[in-house]
Amino acid sequence: MTQPTTIRLPEDLLSDINQFVRETKLDRSAYLREILQKGFSLDKQERLLQKYTNGELSQMEVCQALKWDPWQFLTQLKAKNLHLNVGLEDFLDSSKLPRHP
């Protein structure tokens, strides 16, 4: 179910949006909902990945919040030129894990 809300937009942005939806024959409300959803999704990803790189969240926490598998997570890190948040202690601890032949 949708719920109405009000936002204020700069006149030039609203004018650009109105012109675009007229030219493409889109419903303005539907278009704005779609763009807001896309923008929110992208912003959420960026903020969670930033928290990961700052050490505030683990890889698993980011994957759960974004409903990603670990491969999607690694792909996004690479695409955004971010690095794994792994310290020397993690490598040292991994040496204690059983080795596969």
C-alpha positions in Angstrom: 0.0 0.0 0.0 1.3 3.4 -0.9 1.1 6.4 1.5 1.2 10.0 0.3 4.0 12.2 1.4 5.1 15.7 0.5 8.6 16.9 -0.5 10.0 20.2 -1.7 12.0 20.2 -4.9 14.0 22.9 -6.5 12.1 24.4 -9.4 14.7 23.5 -12.0 14.7 19.9 -10.9 10.9 19.7 -11.0 10.9 21.3 -14.4 13.4 18.8 -15.7 11.4 15.9 -14.3 8.1 17.3 -15.7 9.7 17.7 -19.2 11.2 14.2 -19.1 8.0 12.5 -18.1 6.1 14.4 -20.8 8.6 13.4 -23.5 8.7 9.8 -22.4 4.9 9.6 -21.7 5.5 8.3 -18.2 3.2 8.8 -15.1 5.1 11.4 -13.0 4.1 9.8 -9.6 5.1 6.3 -10.8 8.4 7.6 -12.2 9.2 9.5 -9.0 8.5 6.3 -6.9 10.7 4.3 -9.2 13.6 6.8 -9.0 13.2 7.2 -5.2 13.4 3.4 -4.8 16.5 3.2 -7.0 18.2 6.1 -5.3 17.4 4.8 -1.8 18.7 1.3 -2.8 21.9 2.8 -4.1 22.4 5.1 -1.1 21.8 2.2 1.3 24.4 0.1 -0.4 26.9 2.9 -0.4 26.4 3.7 3.3 26.5 0.0 4.4 29.7 -0.6 2.4 31.2 2.5 3.9 30.4 1.1 7.4 32.0 -2.1 6.4 35.2 -0.4 5.2 35.2 1.6 8.5 35.0 -1.6 10.5 31.6 -0.9 11.8 29.9 -3.8 10.1 31.0 -7.3 9.1 30.7 -8.8 5.6 27.9 -11.0 6.9 26.0 -8.1 8.3 26.2 -6.2 5.0 25.2 -9.3 3.1 22.2 -9.8 5.4 21.1 -6.2 5.2 21.3 -6.1 1.4 20.2 -9.7 0.8 23.4 -10.4 -1.0 25.4 -13.6 -1.2 29.2 -13.3 -0.5 30.0 -13.2 -4.2 27.7 -10.2 -4.8 29.4 -8.5 -1.9 32.9 -9.2 -3.3 31.8 -8.0 -6.8 30.5 -4.8 -5.4 33.7 -4.2 -3.4 35.7 -4.6 -6.6 33.3 -2.4 -8.6 33.6 0.4 -6.1 37.4 -0.1 -5.7 37.0 -0.9 -2.0 39.1 -3.5 -0.1 38.3 -6.3 2.2 38.3 -5.2 5.8 40.7 -8.0 7.0 43.5 -7.4 9.5 46.6 -9.3 10.3 44.8 -11.1 13.2 42.3 -12.5 10.7 45.1 -14.0 8.6 46.8 -15.4 11.7 43.5 -16.9 12.9 42.9 -18.4 9.5 46.2 -20.4 9.8 44.5 -22.4 12.6 41.7 -23.6 10.2 41.9 -27.1 8.9 43.4 -27.4 5.4 41.7 -29.2 2.6 43.9 -31.6 0.6 
